[in-house]
Amino acid sequence: MDDAAVRILVVGGSGLIGAHVTEVLRERGHEVTTAARSPGAGVDHLLDVTDASVDAMRGLLTGHDGVVFATRTDEQRPLPRPILGRFRRDMVEPVVRLFTAARQEGLTRGVLLGSYYTYFDRVRPQWRLAERHTYVRCRVEQAREGRAAAGPDLPVAVIELPFVLGRAGERGPNWAAPFERWARSGAPLLVPAGGTAVVTARNVAGSVAEALEHGGGADLPVADANLSWAEMMTRVASAAGRARPVRRLPAGVLRAAFGAGAAVQTLLRQESGLDLGHLADLMLADLFVEPVSGRPLDAAFRESFSAPG
């Protein structure tokens, strides 16, 4: 496949990444239509993927060459046990229906916006992420079952996302609000060892466009930089207008805090997509992706955490 103009449906087109994907694809000469759960500027079709049938999806896909699945699930929110069925209904089954519909309509390319946890599940099997965390398990199943539904003539690339920076209108990163409240409060900035990869929404959109233009079906981890949690929180605080020292949180304190949270969830018969009983291990790890692009992040941090005027 080449980069000739194609027609793409972006499911989740009103979100942070979906909006940037739509913009970048149009800049590159492609025709884009968008679908989202709620009406809004730039939304062409209303679609709730959690209950839309294959036939309903086929109606939206008719005449398109490719499709991007860019919706997300809140992996941190506690839900009544057991959560596996709920996560599969939200994450796996809609992807299977979408790529089944895309195959039946003869589409030739697809992209699934995934998570860098599947990257680490692949390269760090000793972490047992899919076994320990329902969210990671469902991300793995989402990619595997979605590709199986798509079949050999519809390659599906999976973009494995770390922390994403940037803004699209009023929409910012889903994780930014609690970080910003913390940065602007008077509370000490105490962070553990370890760190995370980060990428801008704009650069994610570029990777999506390239995957659609080339028509490949690879797993594609993306990152602009790898930051320790201390570096990350220092940049958040500065962008939020409350720059101050960031200090190390002892690993034992972190483990005790998450252990207490896990005990409370057990008493309440709740669980989260990322299991609190194992979350400290993730927070203390270097969740770094290689290679990184090295592209600058200053503007994206400012957009994500705008200091008050």
C-alpha positions as CSV (number, residue, x, y, z in Angstrom):
1,M,0.0,0.0,0.0
2,D,1.1,3.6,-0.5
3,D,0.2,7.0,0.8
4,A,-2.4,7.9,-1.8
5,A,-5.4,9.7,-0.4
6,V,-7.9,7.4,1.4
7,R,-11.1,7.8,3.2
8,I,-10.9,7.1,7.0
9,L,-13.5,6.8,9.7
10,V,-12.2,7.8,13.2
11,V,-14.2,6.3,16.0
12,G,-13.7,8.4,19.0
13,G,-13.0,11.4,16.8
14,S,-14.0,14.0,19.5
15,G,-11.3,12.8,22.0
16,L,-7.9,14.3,22.5
17,I,-6.1,11.8,20.2
18,G,-9.0,11.3,17.8
19,A,-9.2,15.1,17.2
20,H,-5.5,15.2,16.4
21,V,-5.7,12.1,14.2
22,T,-8.6,13.8,12.2
23,E,-6.6,17.0,11.8
24,V,-3.4,15.3,10.7
25,L,-5.1,13.0,8.3
26,R,-6.8,16.0,6.6
27,E,-3.6,17.9,6.5
28,R,-2.1,15.0,4.6
29,G,-4.9,15.0,2.0
30,H,-7.1,12.2,3.3
31,E,-10.9,12.4,3.7
32,V,-12.1,11.8,7.3
33,T,-15.4,11.3,8.9
34,T,-15.8,11.0,12.7
35,A,-18.0,9.1,15.1
36,A,-18.4,9.7,18.8
37,R,-20.8,8.8,21.6
38,S,-21.9,12.4,22.2
39,P,-22.6,15.3,19.8
40,G,-20.1,18.0,19.5
41,A,-18.1,20.2,17.1
42,G,-16.5,18.1,14.4
43,V,-18.6,14.9,15.1
44,D,-20.2,13.6,12.0
45,H,-22.0,10.5,13.4
46,L,-23.2,9.5,16.8
47,L,-22.1,6.0,17.8
48,D,-22.0,4.2,21.1
49,V,-19.6,1.4,20.4
50,T,-20.5,-0.5,23.6
51,D,-23.8,-1.5,22.1
52,A,-23.7,-0.7,18.4
53,S,-24.3,-3.8,16.2
54,V,-22.1,-5.0,13.3
55,D,-24.8,-3.9,10.9
56,A,-24.9,-0.4,12.4
57,M,-21.2,-0.1,12.2
58,R,-21.3,-1.4,8.6
59,G,-23.6,1.5,7.8
60,L,-21.0,4.0,8.9
61,L,-18.1,2.2,7.3
62,T,-19.6,2.0,3.8
63,G,-17.4,3.7,1.3
64,H,-14.3,4.0,3.6
65,D,-10.9,2.6,3.1
66,G,-9.8,2.4,6.7
67,V,-10.9,2.9,10.3
68,V,-9.3,4.1,13.5
69,F,-10.6,3.0,16.9
70,A,-9.6,5.7,19.4
71,T,-11.9,5.3,22.3
72,R,-10.7,4.5,25.8
73,T,-11.7,2.9,29.1
74,D,-10.9,4.3,32.6
75,E,-8.6,1.6,34.0
76,Q,-8.4,3.2,37.5
77,R,-12.0,3.6,38.5
78,P,-13.1,1.0,41.1
79,L,-16.0,-1.2,40.0
80,P,-18.0,-4.0,41.7
81,R,-16.3,-7.4,41.4
82,P,-15.8,-9.2,39.1
83,I,-14.8,-6.6,36.4
84,L,-13.6,-8.8,33.6
85,G,-17.0,-9.0,31.9
86,R,-17.5,-5.2,32.1
87,F,-14.0,-4.6,30.7
88,R,-14.5,-7.0,27.8
89,R,-17.9,-5.4,27.0
90,D,-16.2,-2.0,27.0
91,M,-12.9,-2.8,25.3
92,V,-12.8,-6.1,23.5
93,E,-16.3,-6.8,22.1
94,P,-16.7,-3.4,20.4
95,V,-13.4,-3.8,18.6
96,V,-14.4,-7.3,17.4
97,R,-17.7,-6.0,16.1
98,L,-16.0,-2.9,14.4
99,F,-13.3,-4.9,12.6
100,T,-15.9,-7.6,11.7
101,A,-17.9,-4.8,10.0
102,A,-14.8,-3.3,8.4
103,R,-13.9,-6.7,6.9
104,Q,-17.4,-7.2,5.6
105,E,-17.3,-3.8,4.0
106,G,-14.0,-4.5,2.3
107,L,-11.8,-2.0,4.2
108,T,-8.1,-2.4,3.7
109,R,-6.5,-0.8,6.7
110,G,-7.1,-0.2,10.4
111,V,-5.5,1.3,13.5
112,L,-6.3,0.5,17.1
113,L,-5.2,3.0,19.8
114,G,-3.8,0.7,22.5
115,S,-1.6,1.0,25.6
116,Y,2.1,0.6,26.3
117,Y,1.2,-2.0,28.9
118,T,0.9,-4.5,26.0
119,Y,4.4,-3.5,25.0
120,F,5.7,-4.3,28.4
121,D,3.6,-7.5,28.6
122,R,5.5,-8.5,25.4
123,V,9.0,-7.5,26.3
124,R,8.8,-8.0,30.1
125,P,6.9,-11.3,30.5
126,Q,8.3,-11.8,34.0
127,W,6.1,-8.9,35.1
128,R,3.0,-11.0,34.4
129,L,1.0,-7.9,33.6
130,A,-1.9,-9.6,31.8
131,E,-2.2,-12.1,34.6
132,R,-2.2,-9.5,37.3
133,H,-4.2,-6.6,35.7
134,T,-7.6,-7.0,34.1
135,Y,-7.0,-3.9,32.0
136,V,-3.8,-5.2,30.5
137,R,-5.4,-8.6,29.9
138,C,-8.2,-6.9,28.0
139,R,-5.8,-4.8,26.0
140,V,-4.0,-7.9,24.9
141,E,-7.3,-9.6,24.0
142,Q,-8.6,-6.5,22.3
143,A,-5.6,-6.5,19.8
144,R,-5.6,-10.3,19.3
145,E,-9.4,-10.7,18.8
146,G,-9.7,-7.5,16.8
147,R,-7.1,-8.7,14.4
148,A,-8.7,-12.1,14.1
149,A,-12.0,-10.5,13.3
150,A,-10.4,-8.3,10.7
151,G,-8.8,-11.2,8.8
152,P,-5.7,-11.3,6.6
153,D,-6.9,-8.7,4.1
154,L,-7.4,-6.0,6.7
155,P,-4.2,-5.4,8.6
156,V,-4.7,-3.7,12.0
157,A,-1.8,-1.7,13.5
158,V,-1.8,-1.3,17.2
159,I,-0.4,2.0,18.5
160,E,0.9,1.4,22.0
161,L,0.4,4.6,23.9
162,P,2.2,5.9,27.0
163,F,1.2,9.0,28.9
164,V,-0.1,11.4,26.2
165,L,0.4,15.2,26.3
166,G,-1.4,18.0,24.5
167,R,-4.9,19.5,24.1
168,A,-7.7,19.5,21.6
169,G,-10.0,22.4,22.3
170,E,-11.2,21.9,25.9
171,R,-10.1,18.2,25.9
172,G,-6.8,17.5,27.7
173,P,-5.2,14.3,28.8
174,N,-7.4,12.1,31.0
175,W,-4.7,11.8,33.6
176,A,-3.8,15.5,33.8
177,A,-6.5,16.8,36.1
178,P,-5.3,15.0,39.3
179,F,-1.7,15.8,38.5
180,E,-2.6,19.5,38.1
181,R,-4.6,19.7,41.3
182,W,-1.7,18.2,43.2
183,A,0.8,20.5,41.5
184,R,-1.3,23.6,42.4
185,S,-2.0,22.6,45.9
186,G,0.3,23.2,48.8
187,A,0.9,19.4,49.3
188,P,4.5,18.1,49.1
189,L,5.5,16.7,45.7
190,L,6.7,13.2,46.7
191,V,7.2,10.7,43.9
192,P,8.6,7.2,43.8
193,A,11.6,5.8,41.8
194,G,10.8,4.7,38.3
195,G,9.3,6.7,35.5
196,T,7.3,6.6,32.3
197,A,7.5,7.2,28.6
198,V,5.5,10.2,27.2
199,V,4.4,11.3,23.8
200,T,2.4,14.2,22.4
201,A,-1.1,13.7,20.9
202,R,0.1,15.4,17.7
203,N,3.0,12.9,17.3
204,V,0.6,10.0,18.0
205,A,-1.6,11.3,15.2
206,G,1.4,11.3,12.8
207,S,2.1,7.6,13.7
208,V,-1.5,6.7,13.1
209,A,-1.4,8.5,9.7
210,E,1.8,6.6,8.7
211,A,0.3,3.3,9.7
212,L,-2.8,3.9,7.6
213,E,-0.8,5.1,4.6
214,H,1.5,2.1,4.7
215,G,-1.3,-0.4,5.6
216,G,0.8,-2.4,8.0
217,G,-0.4,-4.5,10.9
218,A,2.5,-4.1,13.4
219,D,2.6,-3.4,17.1
220,L,3.9,0.2,17.3
221,P,5.1,1.5,20.6
222,V,5.5,5.3,20.5
223,A,7.4,7.7,22.7
224,D,9.0,11.1,22.5
225,A,10.9,10.9,25.8
226,N,11.4,8.7,28.8
227,L,11.0,10.7,32.1
228,S,11.6,9.7,35.7
229,W,8.6,10.5,37.9
230,A,10.7,13.2,39.4
231,E,11.3,14.8,36.0
232,M,7.7,14.3,35.1
233,M,6.3,16.0,38.2
234,T,8.9,18.8,38.0
235,R,7.7,19.6,34.5
236,V,4.0,19.4,35.5
237,A,4.5,21.7,38.4
238,S,6.3,24.2,36.3
239,A,3.7,24.1,33.5
240,A,0.9,24.5,36.2
241,G,2.6,27.7,37.5
242,R,3.7,26.1,40.9
243,A,7.3,25.1,40.4
244,R,8.9,23.7,43.5
245,P,11.2,20.8,44.6
246,V,10.1,17.2,44.0
247,R,11.3,14.7,46.5
248,R,11.6,10.9,46.6
249,L,8.8,8.8,48.2
250,P,10.2,5.7,49.8
251,A,9.2,2.5,48.1
252,G,7.9,1.1,51.4
253,V,5.5,3.9,51.9
254,L,4.2,3.5,48.3
255,R,3.7,-0.2,48.8
256,A,1.9,0.3,52.1
257,A,-0.4,2.9,50.6
258,F,-1.4,0.7,47.6
259,G,-1.7,-2.3,49.9
260,A,-4.1,-0.4,52.1
261,G,-6.1,0.7,49.0
262,A,-6.3,-2.9,47.9
263,A,-7.5,-4.0,51.3
264,V,-10.3,-1.4,51.2
265,Q,-11.4,-2.5,47.7
266,T,-11.5,-6.1,48.9
267,L,-13.8,-5.1,51.8
268,L,-16.0,-3.2,49.4
269,R,-16.0,-6.1,46.9
270,Q,-14.5,-3.8,44.3
271,E,-11.5,-3.9,41.9
272,S,-9.8,-1.7,39.3
273,G,-8.5,-2.4,35.9
274,L,-5.0,-1.9,37.3
275,D,-4.9,-4.1,40.4
276,L,-3.9,-2.0,43.5
277,G,-2.2,-5.0,45.0
278,H,0.4,-5.0,42.2
279,L,0.3,-1.3,41.1
280,A,3.3,-0.3,43.3
281,D,5.5,-2.7,41.3
282,L,4.5,-0.8,38.1
283,M,5.0,2.6,39.6
284,L,8.5,1.7,40.8
285,A,9.5,0.3,37.4
286,D,11.1,2.2,34.5
287,L,8.2,2.2,32.0
288,F,10.5,3.3,29.3
289,V,10.0,2.7,25.6
290,E,12.8,2.5,23.0
291,P,13.5,4.1,20.7
292,V,12.2,7.7,21.5
293,S,11.7,10.4,18.9
294,G,13.5,13.1,20.9
295,R,10.9,15.7,19.8
296,P,10.4,18.6,22.1
297,L,7.7,18.5,24.8
298,D,7.7,22.0,26.2
299,A,4.7,23.2,24.2
300,A,2.7,20.1,24.9
301,F,3.3,20.4,28.7
302,R,2.2,24.0,28.6
303,E,-1.0,23.0,26.7
304,S,-1.8,20.2,29.1
305,F,-1.1,22.2,32.3
306,S,-1.8,25.8,31.5
307,A,-0.7,28.2,34.3
308,P,-3.3,30.7,35.3
309,G,-3.0,34.0,33.6
